[in-house]
Amino acid sequence: MDIGLPGEDSLERHAVREWLERHPNPTGRELAEAGYVVPHWPRPFGLAAGPIDQLVIDDELRRAGVRRPINPIGIGWAGPTLLYAGSELQKERWIWPMISGEEIWCQLFSEPEAGSDLASLRTTAVRDGDAWVVNGQKVWTTIAHLAKYGILLARTDPTARKHRGISYFICPMDADGITVNPLVDMTGRHAFNEVFFDNVKIPGDHLVGSVGQGWELAKVTLGNERVSLSGEGALWGQGPTAEDLVDSVIRAGGPPDRVTRERLTQLWAEGRVLRILRLRGISAVLAGKSPGPEASVRKALADTHGREIMDLAKDLAGPYGTLNGTGPLTRLSQASSEGSVCVSDDSVGAVTQERAKADSTDSTWSDGFLFSPALTVGGGTAEVQRNIIAEKVLGLPRELDLS
Ligand SMILES: Cc1cc2nc3c(=O)[nH]c(=O)nc-3n(C[C@H](O)[C@H](O)[C@H](O)COP(=O)(O)OP(=O)(O)OC[C@H]3O[C@@H](n4cnc5c(N)ncnc54)[C@H](O)[C@@H]3O)c2cc1C
C-alpha cells in the first residue's frame, strides 16, 4: 500500500512551512488553533483534512522538530467521544484545552470487579437536584494523579439491565471527595492509580449524551483505544520495533545461533504484516469509517508480537539481562570481543563496542521487557480481543452471559 506524498514544492507543504516560519516554536495552543494537533477532526478543532494533507502536516512538523502536545487519553479517547455525543458547550469548553495539552485527561472505567466485564461496574451516580453524587472505586487509572479531568462511567439506574443503566460523565479530578492512591508497577514507576469516590458532586452539565447512554459511548471510547494502542513500536506503538532489534543484532555481528536467527526472521515478518494491517486501519479511519472489530485483529497480533520482541531482546542479553538498563547488545558485544560472533573487521568491533556501551546505559529494552506483560491486558485482554474477533469478524455464536 503506497501512499504517494506531494512533492517538495507542493502547495500543501508550502502552507505548513509558511506557518512554521511564522511560529518557529509553537505552543500547544497555537498548534491546536492552527488545526495541526488533530487535522482529521472537523473544524474548528481540526481541518477536516484528508489522508494526504494529514501525512504532509505530520511530515512537515517532524522535519521542523515540532512535537504535538501529549495527552493520549484526552486526544485519543475522550475527544472522539465528545465529538460523537458532547453538546456544543461541552466541546467548546473542554476540547481546546484538551488538544493544546493544557488539561490532561484520564480514564475512570475499570473497577476491582469490572475489568473485561466492564458493564458489571458498581460505582454509582445518583441525581441530586442539578448535580450527580458519585460513590465507588476505580482502579488501574493511568495518570489520574496528573489529570485535570477524567471520563467516568457510573451506574445511574441499578434496576436496568447491566448495559443499560450506565451513564458517561466528565469528572473534575480535583472535586471534593476524590482520593487518588498510587500503584507502583514493577518498572518502579508510578503511572497507575486507584481512585476512590466518596460523595463526589459532579455538575449536571458534565453528563455526556443522555442518561443511560454510557455503554454506547464507552464503546466509542474503547474502539478508538484499540486504534490508538496500535502504532508501529512494540509497546503500543511506542518503543523499538522488530526491525530495530534485527538491525541491532546485524550491526553487532549477526545472530549468535540458528534458533535466534529463526526467531528474528519470524518477528521481522510479523512486523511487516502488522505494518500492512496498520496502514489498512489508518486508511479506513482516514476515509471516515469508525474503527471496527478489525482493530481487534491487529491488537491481538501486535500485543503478542511486542511481548516476543522483548523476550528475545532479553534472551539475547543472556545473564546480563538480569541487570536493569541492559539491552540485547550487551551480551553480543561481549561475545564478539571474545571472538564467538563473526565480526569481519576491527572497525565493526569498535562500532559494536560503542553501541553496546550506549545499549547498556539505555533502559528502553529492560523497561520494555518489564512493561510487556501489560500489553496483553490493557485496552482489552488478549482473550477478550479473541472473543470480539470470533463474534464480530468470524460471525461465531456469542459467548454465554452467565452473570
Ligand atoms: C498498562 C495498562 C493501563 C491501563 N489503564 C487503564 C486506565 O487508564 N483506565 C482504566 O479504566 N483501566 C485501565 N487499565 C485496566 C484494563 O482496562 C484492565 O486491566 C482490563 O480491562 C482487564 O481487566 P482486569 O485486569 O480486571 O482482568 P479480568 O477482566 O479480571 O481478567 C482476568 C483474566 O480473565 C480473562 N477473561 C476475562 N473475561 C474473559 C472472557 N469473557 N473470555 C475469556 N477470558 C476472559 C482475561 O483475559 C484475563 O486473562 C489498564 C491496564 C493496563 C495493563
PDBQT file of the ligand as one rigid body, heavy atoms in Angstrom, charges set to zero:
ROOT
HETATM    1  C1  LIG A 501      -0.978  -0.649  31.093  1.00  0.00    +0.000 C 
HETATM    2  C2  LIG A 501      -2.433  -0.607  31.475  1.00  0.00    +0.000 A 
HETATM    3  C3  LIG A 501      -3.090   0.618  31.557  1.00  0.00    +0.000 A 
HETATM    4  C4  LIG A 501      -4.412   0.674  31.961  1.00  0.00    +0.000 A 
HETATM    5  N1  LIG A 501      -5.011   1.905  32.062  1.00  0.00    +0.000 NA
HETATM    6  C5  LIG A 501      -6.306   1.979  32.437  1.00  0.00    +0.000 A 
HETATM    7  C6  LIG A 501      -6.953   3.261  32.568  1.00  0.00    +0.000 A 
HETATM    8  O1  LIG A 501      -6.333   4.317  32.379  1.00  0.00    +0.000 OA
HETATM    9  N2  LIG A 501      -8.240   3.299  32.933  1.00  0.00    +0.000 N 
HETATM   10  C7  LIG A 501      -8.969   2.161  33.152  1.00  0.00    +0.000 A 
HETATM   11  O2  LIG A 501     -10.154   2.268  33.436  1.00  0.00    +0.000 OA
HETATM   12  N3  LIG A 501      -8.387   0.932  33.089  1.00  0.00    +0.000 NA
HETATM   13  C8  LIG A 501      -7.078   0.814  32.738  1.00  0.00    +0.000 A 
HETATM   14  N4  LIG A 501      -6.456  -0.422  32.662  1.00  0.00    +0.000 N 
HETATM   15  C9  LIG A 501      -7.199  -1.608  33.087  1.00  0.00    +0.000 C 
HETATM   16  C10 LIG A 501      -7.600  -2.523  31.948  1.00  0.00    +0.000 C 
HETATM   17  O3  LIG A 501      -8.617  -1.979  31.168  1.00  0.00    +0.000 OA
HETATM   18  C11 LIG A 501      -7.996  -3.859  32.579  1.00  0.00    +0.000 C 
HETATM   19  O4  LIG A 501      -6.839  -4.411  33.183  1.00  0.00    +0.000 OA
HETATM   20  C12 LIG A 501      -8.546  -4.837  31.562  1.00  0.00    +0.000 C 
HETATM   21  O5  LIG A 501      -9.794  -4.416  31.098  1.00  0.00    +0.000 OA
HETATM   22  C13 LIG A 501      -8.664  -6.260  32.143  1.00  0.00    +0.000 C 
HETATM   23  O6  LIG A 501      -9.397  -6.244  33.316  1.00  0.00    +0.000 OA
HETATM   24  P1  LIG A 501      -8.843  -6.941  34.641  1.00  0.00    +0.000 P 
HETATM   25  O7  LIG A 501      -7.431  -6.522  34.847  1.00  0.00    +0.000 OA
HETATM   26  O8  LIG A 501      -9.825  -6.699  35.719  1.00  0.00    +0.000 OA
HETATM   27  O9  LIG A 501      -8.779  -8.502  34.281  1.00  0.00    +0.000 OA
HETATM   28  P2  LIG A 501     -10.041  -9.503  34.291  1.00  0.00    +0.000 P 
HETATM   29  O10 LIG A 501     -11.141  -8.949  33.452  1.00  0.00    +0.000 OA
HETATM   30  O11 LIG A 501     -10.368  -9.884  35.686  1.00  0.00    +0.000 OA
HETATM   31  O12 LIG A 501      -9.431 -10.756  33.520  1.00  0.00    +0.000 OA
HETATM   32  C14 LIG A 501      -8.613 -11.742  34.179  1.00  0.00    +0.000 C 
HETATM   33  C15 LIG A 501      -8.323 -12.839  33.143  1.00  0.00    +0.000 C 
HETATM   34  O13 LIG A 501      -9.553 -13.464  32.723  1.00  0.00    +0.000 OA
HETATM   35  C16 LIG A 501      -9.663 -13.426  31.291  1.00  0.00    +0.000 C 
HETATM   36  N5  LIG A 501     -11.075 -13.226  30.899  1.00  0.00    +0.000 N 
HETATM   37  C17 LIG A 501     -11.937 -12.317  31.416  1.00  0.00    +0.000 A 
HETATM   38  N6  LIG A 501     -13.131 -12.398  30.771  1.00  0.00    +0.000 NA
HETATM   39  C18 LIG A 501     -12.989 -13.354  29.810  1.00  0.00    +0.000 A 
HETATM   40  C19 LIG A 501     -13.881 -13.897  28.817  1.00  0.00    +0.000 A 
HETATM   41  N7  LIG A 501     -15.129 -13.438  28.699  1.00  0.00    +0.000 N 
HETATM   42  N8  LIG A 501     -13.389 -14.858  27.994  1.00  0.00    +0.000 NA
HETATM   43  C20 LIG A 501     -12.113 -15.319  28.117  1.00  0.00    +0.000 A 
HETATM   44  N9  LIG A 501     -11.240 -14.864  29.057  1.00  0.00    +0.000 NA
HETATM   45  C21 LIG A 501     -11.673 -13.892  29.888  1.00  0.00    +0.000 A 
HETATM   46  C22 LIG A 501      -8.847 -12.228  30.884  1.00  0.00    +0.000 C 
HETATM   47  O14 LIG A 501      -8.419 -12.328  29.523  1.00  0.00    +0.000 OA
HETATM   48  C23 LIG A 501      -7.675 -12.296  31.857  1.00  0.00    +0.000 C 
HETATM   49  O15 LIG A 501      -6.706 -13.202  31.407  1.00  0.00    +0.000 OA
HETATM   50  C24 LIG A 501      -5.121  -0.521  32.274  1.00  0.00    +0.000 A 
HETATM   51  C25 LIG A 501      -4.458  -1.738  32.199  1.00  0.00    +0.000 A 
HETATM   52  C26 LIG A 501      -3.133  -1.800  31.808  1.00  0.00    +0.000 A 
HETATM   53  C27 LIG A 501      -2.444  -3.132  31.742  1.00  0.00    +0.000 C 
ENDROOT
TORSDOF 0
